[in-house]
Amino acid sequence: MCGIAGRSDVKPIAHGHAQELSDRMQHALRNRGPDSGQMHHDEELLLVHRRLSILDLSEAGSQPLWNEDKTICVIANGEIYNFRDLRHSLLQRGHRFRSHSDSEVLIHLYEDGGINGCCSAADGMFAFALWDARTRDLYLVRDRLGIKPLVIAEHEAGLTFGSTLLAILADDSVARTTNDEALAAVLRWGFVPSPWSGLKQARRVTPGSWLRVRRGRIVEERRWWRDLPAKGSGGDAEVRLAIEDAVRSHLVSDVPIGALLSAGIDSGIVTALAAKHSERDAIEAWTASHRGHGEDEFEGATMMASHLGVTLHEIPVGGRGLTESRFEAMVSGLDEPLADTSLVGLHALFEAIAPQRRVVLSGDGSDELFGGYDWHLGMPAVPSWARAPWFRLISTGLAPLAGMSGRIGVLGQVAEHVGRHPAAVYLDKFRLLRDDELRLLGIDSSTNDPIETMAVEAWDLFAGTGTLEQMLAVDRATMLVDQMLAKIDTASMAYSVESRVPFLDTGVLTAAKRLPGALKRSGSIGKRSLRDWYAELGPPAQANRRKTGFNSPLDSWLSGITGDMIRESGRSAIAALGGSHGAAESPKAVFAAAVIGAWSDRTKQSVTVPA
């Protein structure tokens, strides 16, 4: 795991300017790569890399990494889990390696199969920049599901890229103007929908795609992978084998590995398999507790750890978890504004883990593969009378009533769904604030944000596979990448810890898509197949526990002095977006608005390198 950044210009970059820009970018990426930093400057090109040493701890693993004749190099963020098999095959074909780094295989894969062959062969989480000096082409590549971030900004002088917005903002050519539409979308969804960024001039590279840049201009942009239905039908045995193989491959490391453990099915399975297959060190686990506040998962995590014989470290968060300093640290680590209260507990966890582990495994991603969320129960039914022409004529006027109680509210909800694409209706299930709540805040509820386009595309690609599979495809195209993966990545990287997600391994994804829906959900019970396996690996009583998620006692957090600060920050942010705080100051609205305000303030600050 590392941090990457750089720039491709229309004209050559003066060496002094390249060095100064490199220093600022490296400073912005220091948490992602605390061990060392390197740069490469070649006329119109600048590549910057910060290293978090995990595989091949020697200097040979420093980046950029080069091919034999030094005409092709790469800087990468992430891990290629099948690199040993790839390396063996490449050695047999005559390639020579200078290191034992996983990233070095990317160069030789490109030499043999071009950029598409390189991307398709690599199994892992990655974002990388590959420079071909022979053609003066710079390739910017993002992994299949968007586990690792990659952001670009186009400007008059050329193109700037980076793992984070802060790295891009180190470049004075990039304007600091925020995208108010994107910030308002945070109130709607809790996150900024891709490819938007909170910064007007920036955008996020689409997962499973690459860009070819030549002398500061994008000359080609393509999807090298798409989330498509799997062929054939599988079963529990295939899923179990795929998950076990994924956990085993995710244990590759030259430093000790830990695990995040809650009372949930996902993290329990990952921890159990990691404990079984770890060859380097005994697996230890960490969990956040909210004792006495809401639904605390500590007891369940303790039961699983005891059953496995795994050492469990409790990190208390509780009702005092959201201090002013914790809130500021949380926002400072965000790449994009993200209104997810579980970030508070995650920051506490990774702060405690950092002195002891550089790598942890988590159970993230399984809900989006196996139907674990309550909203996967089904789609809202539209009565036959609502399809009549007379109702369609009046539905627009009735839709604003959806937030009201009683029959009027039901009528409004039905009106909201009439004539809409099923994917758009489904998106409403994980809205942070409804349209009526936004209107109470004085925020325009109409939107041109790209999430519906992404959702409709994903839904239609899975036509004929069943409603559950279409829901899961929408989850993976939207919420998974922009909220769940962004959350775990930014929280862990704030403390220089790499978080790995075995459930999002390519093999697991394929096996999950082949698994019949009846083995994913049975009535109100989600992740049925995984629950059955958990009952064999851990305490059987825990297997049927209701999913609670990484919940936080937000009401308690907003009741003290810190709450007053957050409320005031939220009011200011809403006013900046043209709204008023009014009557709808729900805790989730206050928290989201405060995140937007604090993130906007931080974004306006210059990146400076300490003397």
C-alpha positions as CSV (number, residue, x, y, z in Angstrom):
1,M,0.0,0.0,0.0
2,C,1.3,3.4,-1.0
3,G,0.3,6.8,-2.3
4,I,0.8,7.9,-5.9
5,A,0.6,11.2,-7.7
6,G,2.0,13.0,-10.7
7,R,1.4,15.3,-13.6
8,S,1.6,15.1,-17.4
9,D,2.0,18.5,-19.1
10,V,1.5,19.9,-22.5
11,K,5.0,21.4,-22.3
12,P,8.2,20.2,-20.5
13,I,8.2,20.9,-16.7
14,A,11.2,22.8,-15.4
15,H,13.2,20.5,-13.0
16,G,13.1,23.0,-10.1
17,H,9.3,23.2,-10.4
18,A,9.0,19.4,-10.7
19,Q,11.1,19.0,-7.5
20,E,9.0,21.6,-5.6
21,L,5.7,20.0,-6.8
22,S,7.0,16.5,-5.8
23,D,7.9,17.7,-2.3
24,R,4.3,19.1,-1.8
25,M,2.7,15.9,-3.2
26,Q,4.8,13.7,-1.1
27,H,3.9,15.7,2.0
28,A,0.2,15.4,1.1
29,L,0.6,11.6,0.8
30,R,2.9,11.1,3.8
31,N,0.2,9.1,5.8
32,R,-0.2,6.7,2.9
33,G,3.5,6.2,2.5
34,P,5.4,7.0,5.7
35,D,8.6,5.1,4.9
36,S,10.1,6.7,1.9
37,G,9.4,8.8,-1.2
38,Q,10.7,8.9,-4.7
39,M,10.1,11.0,-7.9
40,H,10.8,10.6,-11.6
41,H,10.9,13.6,-13.9
42,D,11.1,13.1,-17.7
43,E,10.5,16.3,-19.6
44,E,6.7,16.7,-19.5
45,L,6.2,13.9,-17.0
46,L,6.3,13.9,-13.2
47,L,5.7,10.7,-11.2
48,V,5.6,10.8,-7.4
49,H,5.5,7.8,-5.0
50,R,5.2,7.4,-1.2
51,R,5.9,4.0,0.2
52,L,4.3,1.9,3.0
53,S,6.6,-1.1,3.1
54,I,4.7,-4.4,3.2
55,L,6.2,-6.6,0.5
56,D,10.0,-6.7,-0.2
57,L,11.1,-4.3,2.6
58,S,14.4,-3.7,0.9
59,E,15.4,-0.7,-1.2
60,A,14.8,-2.8,-4.3
61,G,11.1,-2.5,-3.7
62,S,11.1,1.3,-3.9
63,Q,9.2,2.9,-6.8
64,P,9.2,3.7,-9.6
65,L,10.0,0.2,-10.7
66,W,11.5,-0.3,-14.2
67,N,11.8,-2.9,-16.9
68,E,15.1,-4.3,-18.0
69,D,16.0,-1.5,-20.4
70,K,14.4,1.3,-18.4
71,T,11.9,2.3,-21.0
72,I,8.8,1.4,-18.9
73,C,8.1,2.1,-15.3
74,V,5.2,1.9,-12.8
75,I,4.1,3.5,-9.5
76,A,1.4,1.7,-7.8
77,N,-0.9,1.8,-4.8
78,G,-2.4,-1.5,-3.5
79,E,-1.6,-5.2,-3.7
80,I,-1.4,-7.8,-6.5
81,Y,-2.4,-11.0,-4.7
82,N,-1.5,-13.4,-7.5
83,F,1.9,-11.8,-8.1
84,R,3.8,-14.9,-7.2
85,D,2.1,-17.0,-9.9
86,L,2.5,-14.2,-12.4
87,R,6.1,-13.7,-11.6
88,H,6.8,-17.4,-12.0
89,S,5.2,-17.4,-15.5
90,L,7.0,-14.2,-16.5
91,L,10.4,-15.6,-15.5
92,Q,9.7,-18.7,-17.6
93,R,9.1,-16.3,-20.5
94,G,12.5,-14.7,-20.1
95,H,11.7,-11.6,-18.0
96,R,14.1,-10.4,-15.4
97,F,13.1,-8.9,-12.0
98,R,15.0,-6.5,-9.8
99,S,12.9,-6.9,-6.7
100,H,10.4,-9.2,-5.0
101,S,7.7,-6.5,-5.0
102,D,4.2,-7.5,-6.3
103,S,4.0,-4.3,-8.3
104,E,6.9,-5.2,-10.6
105,V,4.9,-7.8,-12.4
106,L,2.7,-5.0,-13.9
107,I,5.6,-3.8,-16.1
108,H,6.3,-7.2,-17.6
109,L,2.6,-8.0,-18.0
110,Y,2.3,-4.8,-20.0
111,E,5.3,-5.7,-22.1
112,D,3.7,-9.0,-23.0
113,G,0.0,-8.2,-23.3
114,G,-0.4,-4.4,-23.5
115,I,-2.4,-2.4,-21.0
116,N,-5.6,-4.6,-21.3
117,G,-3.6,-7.8,-20.8
118,C,-1.8,-6.3,-17.8
119,C,-5.0,-5.3,-16.1
120,S,-6.9,-8.5,-16.8
121,A,-4.1,-10.7,-15.4
122,A,-3.7,-8.8,-12.1
123,D,-5.9,-10.0,-9.3
124,G,-6.0,-7.5,-6.4
125,M,-6.7,-4.0,-5.3
126,F,-4.8,-1.4,-7.2
127,A,-4.5,2.0,-8.7
128,F,-1.3,2.6,-10.8
129,A,0.4,4.9,-13.2
130,L,2.4,3.2,-16.0
131,W,4.8,5.2,-18.1
132,D,6.0,4.0,-21.5
133,A,8.8,6.3,-22.5
134,R,9.0,4.8,-26.0
135,T,5.5,6.2,-27.0
136,R,5.3,9.0,-24.3
137,D,2.1,7.4,-23.1
138,L,1.0,7.5,-19.4
139,Y,-1.6,5.0,-18.4
140,L,-3.7,5.6,-15.3
141,V,-5.5,2.4,-14.1
142,R,-8.0,1.6,-11.4
143,D,-9.0,-1.9,-10.1
144,R,-12.2,-3.7,-10.9
145,L,-14.4,-2.6,-8.0
146,G,-12.7,0.7,-7.1
147,I,-11.1,-0.6,-3.9
148,K,-8.2,1.8,-4.3
149,P,-8.9,5.5,-5.2
150,L,-7.6,7.4,-8.2
151,V,-8.5,11.0,-8.9
152,I,-7.6,13.3,-11.8
153,A,-7.9,17.0,-12.6
154,E,-7.6,18.4,-16.1
155,H,-6.3,22.0,-16.5
156,E,-4.8,24.3,-19.0
157,A,-1.2,23.1,-18.4
158,G,-2.1,19.4,-18.5
159,L,-3.4,16.7,-16.2
160,T,-2.7,16.1,-12.5
161,F,-3.5,12.8,-10.8
162,G,-3.2,11.3,-7.3
163,S,-4.5,8.8,-4.8
164,T,-6.1,11.7,-3.0
165,L,-7.6,15.1,-3.6
166,L,-5.0,16.6,-1.2
167,A,-2.2,15.3,-3.5
168,I,-3.9,17.0,-6.5
169,L,-4.3,20.2,-4.5
170,A,-0.6,20.3,-4.0
171,D,-0.5,21.5,-7.6
172,D,-1.3,25.2,-7.9
173,S,-2.6,24.6,-11.4
174,V,-5.7,22.9,-9.9
175,A,-8.4,25.4,-8.7
176,R,-9.8,25.0,-5.2
177,T,-13.3,25.7,-6.3
178,T,-15.8,23.3,-4.7
179,N,-18.6,21.5,-6.5
180,D,-21.7,22.7,-4.7
181,E,-23.9,20.1,-6.5
182,A,-21.6,17.3,-5.3
183,L,-21.7,18.7,-1.7
184,A,-25.5,18.9,-1.7
185,A,-25.5,15.3,-2.9
186,V,-23.8,14.3,0.4
187,L,-27.0,15.4,2.2
188,R,-28.9,13.2,-0.2
189,W,-26.8,10.1,-0.1
190,G,-24.2,10.5,2.6
191,F,-21.4,10.5,0.0
192,V,-20.4,12.1,-3.3
193,P,-21.5,10.0,-6.2
194,S,-18.8,9.0,-8.7
195,P,-17.4,10.2,-11.0
196,W,-18.1,13.5,-9.3
197,S,-15.7,15.0,-6.8
198,G,-16.3,17.6,-4.1
199,L,-13.7,19.6,-6.2
200,K,-15.2,21.1,-9.3
201,Q,-12.1,20.6,-11.5
202,A,-11.5,17.0,-10.4
203,R,-13.2,13.6,-11.1
204,R,-12.7,10.1,-10.0
205,V,-11.5,7.4,-12.4
206,T,-14.2,4.9,-13.0
207,P,-13.5,1.4,-11.4
208,G,-12.3,-1.1,-14.0
209,S,-11.1,1.5,-16.4
210,W,-7.9,3.0,-17.7
211,L,-6.9,6.4,-19.2
212,R,-4.1,7.0,-21.8
213,V,-2.6,10.4,-21.4
214,R,-0.1,11.9,-23.8
215,R,1.5,15.3,-23.2
216,G,-1.1,16.5,-20.7
217,R,-4.2,15.4,-22.6
218,I,-6.4,12.3,-22.3
219,V,-6.3,10.7,-25.7
220,E,-8.2,7.5,-24.8
221,E,-10.4,6.2,-21.9
222,R,-11.7,2.7,-21.7
223,R,-13.4,0.2,-19.4
224,W,-11.2,-2.9,-19.2
225,W,-13.6,-4.7,-16.9
226,R,-17.4,-4.6,-16.2
227,D,-19.5,-6.1,-13.5
228,L,-21.5,-8.6,-15.5
229,P,-23.7,-11.6,-14.6
230,A,-21.8,-14.8,-14.1
231,K,-22.4,-17.8,-16.3
232,G,-23.9,-20.9,-14.9
233,S,-25.0,-21.7,-11.3
234,G,-22.9,-22.6,-8.3
235,G,-23.4,-23.5,-4.7
236,D,-22.2,-23.3,-1.1
237,A,-19.0,-25.4,-1.8
238,E,-17.9,-23.1,-4.6
239,V,-18.4,-20.0,-2.4
240,R,-16.5,-21.5,0.6
241,L,-13.6,-22.5,-1.6
242,A,-13.4,-19.1,-3.2
243,I,-13.5,-17.2,0.2
244,E,-10.9,-19.5,1.7
245,D,-8.6,-19.1,-1.3
246,A,-9.1,-15.3,-1.1
247,V,-8.2,-15.1,2.6
248,R,-5.2,-17.2,2.1
249,S,-4.0,-15.0,-0.8
250,H,-4.7,-11.8,1.2
251,L,-2.3,-13.0,3.9
252,V,0.7,-12.5,1.7
253,S,3.0,-10.0,3.5
254,D,6.4,-9.4,4.9
255,V,4.9,-7.8,8.0
256,P,2.4,-9.1,10.6
257,I,-1.3,-9.0,9.8
258,G,-4.3,-8.4,12.1
259,A,-8.1,-8.5,11.6
260,L,-11.1,-6.3,12.3
261,L,-13.6,-8.3,14.3
262,S,-17.2,-7.4,15.2
263,A,-20.1,-9.6,16.1
264,G,-21.0,-9.9,12.4
265,I,-20.9,-13.0,10.1
266,D,-18.4,-11.4,7.6
267,S,-15.6,-10.4,9.9
268,G,-16.0,-13.6,11.9
269,I,-15.5,-15.8,8.8
270,V,-12.5,-13.7,7.7
271,T,-10.9,-13.9,11.1
272,A,-11.5,-17.6,11.5
273,L,-9.9,-18.4,8.1
274,A,-7.0,-16.0,8.7
275,A,-6.3,-17.7,12.0
276,K,-6.4,-21.1,10.3
277,H,-4.1,-20.2,7.4
278,S,-1.7,-17.6,8.8
279,E,1.9,-19.0,8.6
280,R,3.8,-15.9,9.8
281,D,2.3,-14.8,13.1
282,A,-0.7,-15.6,15.2
283,I,-3.6,-13.5,14.1
284,E,-4.8,-10.9,16.6
285,A,-8.1,-8.9,16.2
286,W,-9.4,-5.5,17.1
287,T,-12.9,-4.3,17.8
288,A,-14.6,-1.0,18.7
289,S,-17.0,-1.0,21.6
290,H,-19.9,1.4,22.5
291,R,-20.6,0.0,26.0
292,G,-23.9,1.3,27.4
293,H,-24.7,3.1,24.1
294,G,-26.9,1.6,21.5
295,E,-26.2,-1.9,20.0
296,D,-22.7,-2.8,21.2
297,E,-21.0,-5.7,19.3
298,F,-18.2,-6.2,21.8
299,E,-19.8,-9.2,23.5
300,G,-20.4,-11.0,20.2
301,A,-16.8,-10.3,19.0
302,T,-15.5,-11.6,22.3
303,M,-17.5,-14.8,21.9
304,M,-16.0,-15.4,18.4
305,A,-12.4,-14.5,19.5
306,S,-12.7,-16.9,22.4
307,H,-14.0,-19.7,20.2
308,L,-11.1,-19.2,17.8
309,G,-8.4,-18.7,20.5
310,V,-7.6,-15.3,19.0
311,T,-6.4,-12.4,21.1
312,L,-8.9,-9.6,20.9
313,H,-8.1,-5.9,21.6
314,E,-11.1,-3.8,22.7
315,I,-11.0,-0.1,21.6
316,P,-13.7,1.8,23.7
317,V,-15.5,4.5,21.7
318,G,-18.8,4.9,23.6
319,G,-20.8,8.1,24.1
320,R,-17.7,10.3,24.3
321,G,-16.2,9.0,21.0
322,L,-16.9,12.1,19.0
323,T,-14.6,14.7,20.5
324,E,-13.7,17.8,18.7
325,S,-10.2,16.5,18.0
326,R,-11.6,13.2,16.7
327,F,-14.0,14.9,14.4
328,E,-11.2,17.1,13.0
329,A,-8.9,14.1,12.5
330,M,-11.7,12.2,10.8
331,V,-12.4,15.1,8.3
332,S,-8.7,15.7,7.7
333,G,-8.4,12.1,6.6
334,L,-11.3,12.2,4.1
335,D,-10.6,12.4,0.4
336,E,-14.2,13.3,-0.4
337,P,-16.9,14.5,2.2
338,L,-18.4,11.3,3.7
339,A,-21.2,11.5,6.2
340,D,-20.8,8.1,7.8
341,T,-20.8,8.1,11.6
342,S,-19.0,4.7,11.8
343,L,-15.8,6.6,10.7
344,V,-15.5,7.8,14.3
345,G,-15.1,4.3,15.6
346,L,-12.9,3.3,12.6
347,H,-10.5,6.1,13.4
348,A,-10.3,5.0,17.0
349,L,-9.6,1.5,15.8
350,F,-6.9,2.3,13.3
351,E,-5.2,4.7,15.7
352,A,-4.9,1.9,18.2
353,I,-3.9,-0.7,15.6
354,A,-1.2,1.4,13.9
355,P,1.7,0.9,16.4
356,Q,1.2,-2.9,16.2
357,R,0.1,-3.8,12.7
358,R,0.5,-2.4,9.2
359,V,-2.0,-4.7,7.5
360,V,-5.5,-5.8,8.6
361,L,-8.2,-7.9,7.0
362,S,-11.8,-6.8,7.1
363,G,-15.2,-8.3,6.2
364,D,-16.3,-5.4,4.1
365,G,-18.0,-6.2,0.8
366,S,-19.9,-9.3,1.7
367,D,-23.3,-7.6,2.0
368,E,-23.1,-6.3,-1.6
369,L,-22.4,-9.9,-2.8
370,F,-24.7,-12.0,-0.6
371,G,-27.7,-9.8,0.1
372,G,-27.0,-8.8,3.7
373,Y,-28.8,-5.5,4.0
374,D,-32.4,-5.1,5.2
375,W,-33.3,-3.2,2.0
376,H,-32.6,-6.3,0.0
377,L,-35.9,-7.7,1.3
378,G,-37.6,-6.5,-1.9
379,M,-38.8,-3.6,-4.0
380,P,-41.8,-1.5,-3.0
381,A,-45.0,-2.7,-4.8
382,V,-46.9,-0.2,-7.0
383,P,-50.7,-0.9,-6.9
384,S,-52.4,-1.5,-10.2
385,W,-54.5,1.6,-9.8
386,A,-51.3,3.7,-9.6
387,R,-50.5,2.7,-13.2
388,A,-53.8,4.3,-14.5
389,P,-53.4,7.4,-16.7
390,W,-55.3,9.6,-14.3
391,F,-52.9,8.8,-11.4
392,R,-49.9,9.5,-13.6
393,L,-51.3,12.9,-14.3
394,I,-51.5,13.9,-10.6
395,S,-48.5,11.9,-9.4
396,T,-46.1,14.9,-9.6
397,G,-48.2,16.9,-7.3
398,L,-48.6,14.1,-4.8
399,A,-44.9,13.1,-4.6
400,P,-44.0,15.9,-2.1
401,L,-46.4,14.3,0.4
402,A,-44.2,11.2,0.7
403,G,-42.7,12.3,4.0
404,M,-46.1,12.7,5.7
405,S,-47.7,10.1,8.0
406,G,-50.8,8.0,7.4
407,R,-52.6,7.4,4.1
408,I,-51.5,10.7,2.6
409,G,-47.9,9.7,3.1
410,V,-48.5,6.3,1.5
411,L,-50.1,8.0,-1.5
412,G,-47.1,10.3,-1.8
413,Q,-44.7,7.4,-1.7
414,V,-46.6,5.5,-4.4
415,A,-46.6,8.7,-6.5
416,E,-42.9,9.0,-6.2
417,H,-42.4,5.5,-7.8
418,V,-44.8,5.9,-10.7
419,G,-43.0,6.1,-14.0
420,R,-39.5,5.8,-12.5
421,H,-36.9,3.2,-13.5
422,P,-36.7,0.4,-10.9
423,A,-33.1,1.3,-10.2
424,A,-34.1,4.9,-9.3
425,V,-36.8,3.6,-6.9
426,Y,-34.3,1.2,-5.3
427,L,-31.8,4.0,-4.7
428,D,-34.3,5.6,-2.4
429,K,-33.8,2.7,0.1
430,F,-30.4,4.0,1.1
431,R,-31.0,7.8,1.0
432,L,-29.6,9.8,3.9
433,L,-32.3,12.5,3.6
434,R,-35.5,12.3,1.6
435,D,-36.6,15.1,-0.7
436,D,-39.1,16.4,1.9
437,E,-36.3,16.6,4.4
438,L,-34.0,18.5,2.0
439,R,-36.8,21.0,1.3
440,L,-37.1,21.6,5.0
441,L,-33.5,22.5,5.0
442,G,-34.0,24.8,2.1
443,I,-31.9,22.7,-0.2
444,D,-33.1,22.1,-3.8
445,S,-34.2,18.5,-4.0
446,S,-33.8,18.3,-7.8
447,T,-30.5,16.8,-8.9
448,N,-28.4,16.1,-11.9
449,D,-26.0,13.9,-9.9
450,P,-24.7,10.8,-11.8
451,I,-25.8,8.1,-9.3
452,E,-29.0,7.3,-11.1
453,T,-27.2,6.8,-14.4
454,M,-24.7,4.4,-12.7
455,A,-27.6,2.6,-11.0
456,V,-29.7,2.2,-14.2
457,E,-26.7,0.9,-16.1
458,A,-25.9,-1.7,-13.4
459,W,-29.6,-2.7,-13.1
460,D,-30.1,-3.2,-16.8
461,L,-26.8,-5.2,-17.2
462,F,-28.3,-7.8,-14.8
463,A,-31.7,-8.0,-16.5
464,G,-33.1,-11.5,-16.3
465,T,-31.0,-12.5,-13.2
466,G,-33.7,-11.6,-10.7
467,T,-34.4,-8.5,-8.6
468,L,-32.0,-9.4,-5.8
469,E,-29.1,-9.7,-8.2
470,Q,-30.0,-6.3,-9.8
471,M,-30.1,-4.7,-6.3
472,L,-26.6,-6.1,-5.5
473,A,-25.3,-4.9,-8.9
474,V,-26.5,-1.3,-8.1
475,D,-24.9,-1.5,-4.6
476,R,-21.6,-2.4,-6.1
477,A,-21.7,0.3,-8.7
478,T,-22.7,3.1,-6.2
479,M,-22.7,2.7,-2.4
480,L,-19.9,0.1,-2.2
481,V,-17.3,2.1,-4.0
482,D,-18.3,5.6,-2.9
483,Q,-19.1,5.0,0.7
484,M,-18.1,1.6,2.1
485,L,-14.7,1.3,0.4
486,A,-13.9,5.0,0.6
487,K,-14.6,4.8,4.4
488,I,-12.3,1.9,5.2
489,D,-9.6,3.2,2.9
490,T,-9.5,6.8,4.2
491,A,-9.8,5.7,7.9
492,S,-7.0,3.1,7.7
493,M,-4.7,5.3,5.5
494,A,-5.0,8.2,8.0
495,Y,-2.8,6.0,10.3
496,S,-0.7,4.3,7.7
497,V,-2.5,0.9,7.9
498,E,-3.4,-1.1,4.9
499,S,-6.9,-2.6,5.0
500,R,-7.6,-5.6,2.8
501,V,-11.1,-6.9,1.8
502,P,-11.0,-10.6,0.9
503,F,-14.7,-10.7,0.1
504,L,-14.1,-8.5,-3.0
505,D,-11.6,-10.9,-4.5
506,T,-12.4,-11.7,-8.1
507,G,-13.0,-15.3,-7.4
508,V,-15.4,-14.6,-4.6
509,L,-17.3,-12.1,-6.7
510,T,-17.7,-14.7,-9.4
511,A,-18.8,-17.4,-7.0
512,A,-21.2,-15.1,-5.3
513,K,-22.9,-14.1,-8.6
514,R,-23.3,-17.8,-9.5
515,L,-24.9,-18.6,-6.1
516,P,-28.7,-18.9,-6.4
517,G,-30.7,-16.1,-4.7
518,A,-32.4,-18.6,-2.4
519,L,-29.0,-19.3,-0.8
520,K,-28.4,-15.6,-0.4
521,R,-31.7,-14.6,1.2
522,S,-34.4,-16.6,2.9
523,G,-37.2,-14.3,3.8
524,S,-35.8,-11.7,6.2
525,I,-32.6,-13.6,6.7
526,G,-29.7,-12.4,4.6
527,K,-26.4,-14.1,3.7
528,R,-27.9,-17.5,4.4
529,S,-25.0,-19.4,2.9
530,L,-22.5,-17.5,5.0
531,R,-24.6,-17.9,8.2
532,D,-24.5,-21.7,7.7
533,W,-20.8,-21.6,7.4
534,Y,-20.3,-19.3,10.3
535,A,-22.3,-21.8,12.5
536,E,-19.6,-24.3,11.7
537,L,-16.6,-21.9,12.2
538,G,-17.8,-20.0,15.3
539,P,-20.4,-20.0,18.1
540,P,-23.6,-21.4,16.5
541,A,-25.8,-19.0,18.5
542,Q,-24.2,-16.1,16.8
543,A,-25.0,-17.3,13.3
544,N,-28.6,-16.1,13.4
545,R,-27.8,-12.7,15.0
546,R,-29.6,-9.8,13.3
547,K,-27.3,-7.5,11.3
548,T,-26.7,-4.2,13.0
549,G,-23.8,-2.7,11.1
550,F,-21.0,-0.6,12.7
551,N,-23.5,1.6,14.6
552,S,-22.7,4.7,16.5
553,P,-24.5,6.6,19.4
554,L,-24.9,9.8,17.4
555,D,-27.5,11.3,19.7
556,S,-25.2,11.0,22.7
557,W,-22.3,12.5,20.6
558,L,-24.3,15.6,19.7
559,S,-25.5,16.3,23.3
560,G,-22.3,18.1,24.6
561,I,-19.9,20.9,23.7
562,T,-18.7,18.9,20.7
563,G,-22.3,18.6,19.6
564,D,-22.7,22.4,19.7
565,M,-19.6,22.9,17.6
566,I,-20.8,20.4,15.1
567,R,-24.3,21.9,14.9
568,E,-22.9,25.4,14.3
569,S,-20.5,24.0,11.6
570,G,-23.5,22.2,10.0
571,R,-25.6,25.4,9.9
572,S,-22.9,27.3,8.3
573,A,-22.4,24.6,5.6
574,I,-26.1,24.5,4.8
575,A,-26.2,28.3,4.5
576,A,-23.2,28.2,2.1
577,L,-25.2,25.8,-0.1
578,G,-28.1,28.3,-0.2
579,G,-30.3,26.6,2.5
580,S,-31.4,27.4,6.1
581,H,-31.1,25.2,9.1
582,G,-34.9,25.4,9.9
583,A,-36.9,22.7,11.5
584,A,-35.2,19.6,10.1
585,E,-32.1,19.4,12.3
586,S,-32.1,15.6,12.6
587,P,-28.8,14.2,13.9
588,K,-27.9,12.7,10.6
589,A,-28.5,16.0,8.8
590,V,-26.4,17.9,11.3
591,F,-23.5,15.4,11.1
592,A,-23.6,15.4,7.3
593,A,-23.7,19.2,7.0
594,A,-20.9,19.5,9.5
595,V,-18.7,17.1,7.5
596,I,-19.4,19.1,4.4
597,G,-18.5,22.4,6.2
598,A,-15.3,21.1,7.7
599,W,-14.2,19.4,4.5
600,S,-14.8,22.6,2.5
601,D,-12.7,24.6,5.0
602,R,-9.8,22.1,4.8
603,T,-9.9,22.0,1.0
604,K,-9.4,25.8,0.8
605,Q,-6.1,25.5,2.7
606,S,-2.8,25.4,0.8
607,V,-0.6,22.3,0.9
608,T,2.7,23.5,2.5
609,V,5.8,21.5,3.3
610,P,7.2,22.0,6.8
611,A,10.7,23.5,6.7
